Amino acid sequence: MTTNQENTLILVNLGGPRTSKEIEVFLKDLFSDPFVFDLPLPEFFRIRLARFIAKKRAPKVQKTYESMGFGGGSPLVDETEKQGKILEKILTKTTGKTWKVKVAMACGYPNIRESEFTKPNANTFYLPLYPQFSRSTVLSTLAILETKFGECPVGSGGYIPHFGLDPKFHQITAQFIFEFFTNKLQKDLFLHYPEEIPNCDWKDLDLVFSAHGVPMRLIKKGDRYMEEVETSVSGITQELRKFGYRGEVHISYQSKVGPAKWTEPSSIQKITELANKGKHVAVYPISFVSDHLETLEEIGEQFKELCLVSGGKSFVRIPALGIYEPFLTFLAERVLEADQSIHHCICKERGGESLNHCRFK
C-alpha cells in the first residue's frame, strides 16, 4: 500500500434477499453451492435438486421475511453497507489515503461474481465477515473467487483471513456484551433493539452462544468450524469473567435444514433444557456480525417464545455487533495487516482441502 491509488475494500457476506422478488434467486444461489448443499450425488442431479428445493421453499420463506418488517426482504445487505460506510471513514482517516468500501454477497445481490469486484491485489482487499472458518462460508467464498480469477485469493496480498480466533475479537465481544447488559450501547444503532431485560443480575444468567449449524458431513470432511466456535466462546468467556460474569456458558447450533445430522446440541434443544430448569437465558449470535433473519426472527422471536413457554424465567436476545465502533476499528486494523501472516493453505488446515489453484501446494 505504497501508491497513491485508491484502495478498495470488499466486504463479503453470505447474502439475503433485499426484496421478496429476490428470495428465489437467493435460495438458488445458496443451494447450488457445492460447499453449502453438499450431497453425495452426481453434480447434474445435485443442481437440479437444489433448484427444486429453492423453488419449493421460496413461498414459505417469503412469509417469514414479510413478518420481519423490512419490506419483504432481509436487512443483511443494508446492515453490511452501514458497516462499510463506517469502515471507509476509519480507513481513510487512519491511513490518510482514499478508501472505497463495497459490499458483495455470495448469494443474491450485489453478487460477488459481478465484474465490479476485481481481482485481489495490493490495492484491492477482500474481507469475508464470517468470524469462524467453515467450508460453507469461507471456503465457499474462496472457491467462488478462485473460479472467477483463476487463483485462490489466500496469500495474494489482498485477502483478510477470518477473525474469530483473535484474542482482540474476544475482548471486544465481551466488552460489547457487558455494555449491552449495563445499558451503555446506543440503542438506535441496532435493529429491533431488545427491550427485555433479565429479571436477575446479568452476571448470574445462563448465556447461550448460538452459532449457525452445519451438516456433520462437512465436519467429517475436515471442517474445523465447531472447534473454532468453541475457541471463540472460550476466549470471550474468559474476558467476560473479568467484567464479573459468573454464570454458566453454553454453545448451541441453529438454523438446521433437512433431515441430515447437523452440529449439536441444537439451540432449540439447549434453550428448552435450560427453560425446563427455570433458568434466566440470554442468547448471543456467535457466528454472526450483523442482525438479520436468524438473529431477529429465529433467536428474537422463536427462541424467546420457546423459552418462556417452556418455563424459562426470562429471555434476552443480545444484538449482533453491527456498527459497534470498537469492532469496526478492529476490522480496519485487520485490513491494514492484510494477509501478511499467511504462508500456508488455511483452506486445507481449517476446511480439510485445498482449492485447485492454491499457491501453497
C-alpha positions in Angstrom: 0.0 0.0 0.0 2.7 2.5 -1.0 0.9 4.0 -4.0 -1.5 7.0 -4.1 -4.0 4.8 -5.9 -7.4 4.5 -4.3 -7.7 1.4 -2.1 -10.8 -0.7 -2.3 -12.1 -3.0 0.4 -14.8 -5.5 -0.5 -16.9 -6.7 2.5 -18.2 -10.2 1.7 -21.3 -11.7 3.3 -23.5 -14.7 2.6 -26.3 -12.5 1.5 -30.0 -12.1 1.8 -32.9 -11.1 -0.4 -33.4 -7.3 -0.4 -37.0 -7.7 -1.5 -39.4 -10.5 -1.9 -38.6 -10.7 -5.6 -35.0 -11.8 -4.8 -35.9 -14.6 -2.5 -35.9 -17.4 -5.0 -32.7 -16.1 -6.7 -31.0 -16.0 -3.2 -32.1 -19.6 -2.4 -31.0 -20.9 -5.8 -27.5 -19.4 -5.3 -27.4 -20.8 -1.8 -28.5 -24.4 -2.6 -26.5 -24.5 -5.8 -23.2 -24.0 -3.9 -21.5 -27.4 -3.6 -19.8 -26.3 -0.3 -23.2 -25.4 1.2 -25.5 -28.0 -0.3 -23.0 -30.8 -0.1 -24.6 -34.2 -1.1 -23.1 -37.5 -2.3 -24.9 -37.1 -5.6 -23.8 -36.7 -9.3 -23.4 -32.9 -9.9 -26.1 -32.7 -12.6 -28.7 -34.2 -10.2 -27.5 -32.2 -7.2 -28.0 -29.0 -9.1 -31.5 -30.0 -10.2 -32.4 -30.9 -6.7 -31.0 -27.6 -5.4 -33.1 -25.6 -7.8 -36.2 -27.7 -6.9 -35.7 -27.1 -3.2 -35.1 -23.4 -3.7 -38.4 -23.0 -5.7 -40.3 -25.1 -3.2 -39.0 -23.2 -0.1 -39.4 -19.7 -1.6 -43.1 -19.2 -0.7 -42.6 -20.4 2.9 -39.5 -18.2 3.4 -41.4 -15.2 1.9 -43.9 -15.3 4.7 -41.1 -15.2 7.3 -39.4 -12.3 5.7 -42.7 -10.4 5.4 -43.2 -10.8 9.2 -39.9 -9.1 9.9 -41.0 -5.7 8.8 -38.2 -4.9 6.2 -40.3 -4.7 3.1 -40.4 -8.4 2.4 -36.6 -8.8 2.4 -33.7 -9.2 4.7 -31.8 -6.2 6.3 -28.5 -8.0 5.9 -27.3 -6.1 2.8 -28.3 -2.8 4.3 -26.6 -3.6 7.6 -23.4 -4.6 5.8 -23.5 -1.4 3.8 -23.7 0.6 7.1 -20.6 -1.3 8.3 -18.9 -0.5 5.0 -19.5 3.3 5.2 -18.0 3.5 8.7 -15.1 1.3 7.8 -14.4 3.6 4.8 -14.2 6.6 7.2 -12.0 4.8 9.6 -9.5 3.5 7.0 -9.3 6.9 5.2 -8.7 8.7 8.5 -6.2 6.1 9.7 -4.1 5.9 6.5 -4.5 9.4 5.0 -5.4 7.6 1.8 -8.6 7.3 -0.2 -10.6 4.2 0.5 -13.7 2.8 -1.2 -15.6 0.1 0.6 -18.0 -2.1 -1.4 -20.4 -4.8 -0.4 -20.6 -8.2 -2.2 -22.8 -11.2 -1.4 -22.1 -14.8 -2.2 -25.8 -15.4 -2.7 -28.2 -12.8 -4.2 -27.2 -9.2 -4.9 -24.9 -7.4 -5.2 -23.3 -10.6 -6.3 -19.6 -11.2 -5.8 -19.4 -12.7 -9.3 -20.1 -9.3 -10.9 -17.3 -7.6 -12.8 -17.1 -4.6 -10.5 -15.5 -6.8 -7.9 -12.0 -7.1 -9.3 -9.0 -9.3 -8.5 -7.4 -9.0 -5.0 -4.1 -7.3 -5.0 -2.1 -4.6 -3.2 -4.9 -2.1 -3.5 -8.0 -4.4 -3.6 -8.9 -6.3 -0.4 -11.5 -8.9 0.3 -12.8 -9.3 3.9 -15.3 -12.1 4.5 -17.5 -11.2 7.5 -17.5 -14.7 8.9 -15.8 -14.9 12.3 -15.2 -18.6 12.2 -13.9 -20.7 9.3 -16.3 -23.1 7.7 -16.4 -24.9 4.3 -19.9 -23.5 3.9 -18.9 -19.9 4.3 -15.1 -19.0 4.0 -14.1 -21.9 1.7 -17.2 -21.4 -0.4 -16.4 -17.7 -0.9 -12.8 -18.6 -1.7 -13.9 -21.1 -4.3 -16.2 -18.6 -6.0 -13.2 -16.1 -6.2 -10.9 -18.9 -7.4 -13.3 -19.7 -10.2 -13.6 -16.0 -11.1 -9.9 -15.1 -11.0 -8.1 -18.4 -11.7 -6.4 -18.4 -8.4 -7.2 -18.7 -4.7 -7.0 -15.2 -3.0 -5.3 -16.6 0.1 -1.7 -15.2 0.1 -2.4 -12.8 -2.7 -1.8 -9.8 -0.5 -5.4 -8.7 -0.9 -7.2 -11.2 1.4 -8.1 -10.7 5.1 -8.5 -14.0 6.9 -11.3 -14.8 9.3 -11.0 -13.2 12.7 -12.9 -15.3 15.3 -9.8 -16.8 16.9 -8.2 -13.4 17.5 -7.9 -12.6 21.3 -8.8 -9.0 20.5 -12.1 -10.1 18.9 -12.8 -12.0 22.1 -12.1 -8.9 24.2 -14.2 -6.6 22.0 -17.2 -9.1 22.0 -17.0 -9.4 25.8 -17.0 -5.7 26.1 -20.0 -5.4 23.8 -22.0 -7.9 25.9 -21.0 -6.1 29.1 -22.1 -2.8 27.6 -25.4 -4.3 26.4 -26.3 -5.6 29.9 -25.2 -2.3 31.6 -27.2 -0.1 29.1 -24.2 1.6 27.6 -24.9 0.8 24.0 -26.5 3.4 21.7 -29.8 1.7 21.1 -30.8 3.5 17.9 -27.8 1.9 16.1 -29.3 -1.6 16.3 -32.3 -3.2 14.6 -35.2 -4.1 16.9 -33.1 -3.3 19.9 -34.2 -5.8 22.7 -36.4 -4.0 25.3 -36.4 -7.0 27.6 -34.0 -7.1 30.5 -33.3 -10.1 32.7 -35.1 -10.0 36.0 -32.0 -11.1 37.7 -28.4 -10.0 38.0 -27.0 -10.4 34.4 -23.8 -11.8 35.9 -25.7 -14.9 37.0 -27.8 -15.8 34.0 -27.2 -18.6 31.6 -25.5 -17.4 28.4 -26.1 -19.4 25.2 -23.7 -18.7 22.3 -25.8 -19.8 19.3 -23.9 -20.4 16.1 -25.3 -21.3 12.7 -25.3 -25.0 12.4 -23.6 -27.0 9.6 -24.2 -30.6 8.4 -21.9 -33.1 10.2 -21.0 -34.3 6.7 -18.8 -31.1 6.5 -17.2 -31.7 9.8 -16.3 -35.2 8.8 -14.6 -33.8 5.7 -12.2 -31.8 7.9 -14.2 -28.6 8.6 -12.9 -27.3 12.0 -15.9 -25.0 12.4 -17.0 -26.5 15.7 -13.5 -26.2 17.1 -13.3 -22.6 16.1 -16.7 -21.8 17.6 -15.5 -23.4 20.9 -12.3 -21.3 20.8 -14.2 -18.1 20.2 -16.6 -18.8 23.1 -13.8 -19.8 25.4 -11.9 -16.6 24.7 -15.0 -14.4 25.1 -16.0 -16.2 28.3 -12.5 -15.5 29.9 -12.9 -11.9 29.1 -16.5 -11.8 30.4 -15.2 -13.2 33.7 -13.1 -10.0 34.1 -16.3 -8.0 34.0 -17.7 -10.1 36.8 -19.8 -12.6 34.9 -20.1 -15.8 36.9 -23.0 -17.6 35.1 -22.9 -20.8 33.0 -22.0 -20.6 29.3 -23.4 -22.9 26.7 -22.8 -23.5 22.9 -25.5 -24.5 20.6 -26.3 -24.5 16.8 -29.3 -23.1 15.0 -31.0 -23.0 11.6 -30.9 -26.7 10.7 -32.4 -27.5 7.2 -33.3 -31.0 6.1 -33.1 -34.5 7.7 -29.4 -35.0 7.8 -27.4 -34.9 11.1 -26.2 -31.4 11.9 -23.9 -30.0 14.6 -25.3 -30.4 18.1 -26.7 -29.5 20.5 -29.3 -27.6 18.6 -30.3 -24.2 20.1 -33.8 -25.4 20.4 -32.6 -28.4 22.5 -30.4 -26.3 24.7 -32.9 -23.5 25.3 -35.6 -26.0 26.1 -33.3 -27.7 28.5 -32.4 -24.5 30.3 -36.0 -23.3 30.3 -37.2 -26.6 31.9 -34.8 -25.9 34.7 -36.4 -22.4 35.2 -33.2 -20.5 34.1 -32.7 -16.9 33.1 -31.5 -17.2 29.5 -29.6 -14.8 27.2 -28.6 -15.7 23.6 -25.7 -14.2 21.7 -25.2 -14.9 17.9 -21.6 -16.0 18.0 -21.2 -16.7 14.2 -23.0 -13.5 13.0 -21.8 -9.9 13.0 -25.0 -8.4 11.5 -28.6 -8.8 12.6 -30.9 -10.5 10.1 -33.4 -13.3 9.8 -31.5 -15.8 12.1 -31.0 -13.3 14.9 -34.1 -11.1 14.7 -36.7 -13.8 13.9 -35.2 -17.1 14.9 -33.5 -16.0 18.1 -35.5 -12.9 19.0 -39.0 -14.4 18.4 -39.0 -18.2 18.1 -36.4 -18.9 20.7 -37.9 -16.3 23.1 -41.3 -17.9 22.8 -39.9 -21.4 23.2 -38.0 -20.3 26.4 -40.9 -18.6 28.1 -43.4 -21.3 27.2 -41.0 -24.0 28.5 -40.6 -22.4 31.9 -37.7 -20.0 31.5 -37.8 -17.1 34.0 -36.6 -14.6 31.4 -35.1 -14.4 27.9 -32.9 -11.8 26.3 -31.6 -11.6 22.7 -28.2 -9.9 22.6 -27.7 -8.0 19.3 -25.0 -8.8 16.8 -22.0 -6.4 16.8 -23.2 -4.5 13.8 -21.7 -1.0 13.6 -20.2 -1.2 17.1 -17.3 1.1 16.7 -14.6 -0.9 18.5 -15.5 -3.9 16.3 -15.2 -1.9 13.1 -11.9 -0.4 14.3 -10.6 -3.9 14.9 -11.6 -4.9 11.4 -9.8 -1.9 10.0 -6.7 -3.0 11.8 -7.1 -6.4 10.2 -7.4 -4.9 6.8 -4.2 -2.9 7.1 -2.4 -6.1 8.1 -3.9 -7.8 5.0 -2.7 -11.4 4.8 1.0 -10.8 5.5 0.9 -13.6 8.1 -0.4 -16.3 5.8 2.3 -18.5 4.4 0.3 -21.8 4.2 -3.0 -23.2 3.0 -5.7 -22.2 5.6 -8.3 -24.0 3.4 -6.5 -27.3 4.0 -5.8 -26.6 7.6 -9.2 -25.3 8.6 -11.5 -26.8 6.0 -10.0 -30.1 5.1 -9.0 -29.5 1.5 -7.0 -27.1 -0.7 -8.6 -25.5 -3.8 -7.3 -26.4 -7.2 -5.3 -23.1 -7.7 -3.8 -22.9 -4.2 -0.5 -21.0 -4.3 0.9 -23.0 -1.3 0.6 -26.5 -2.9 
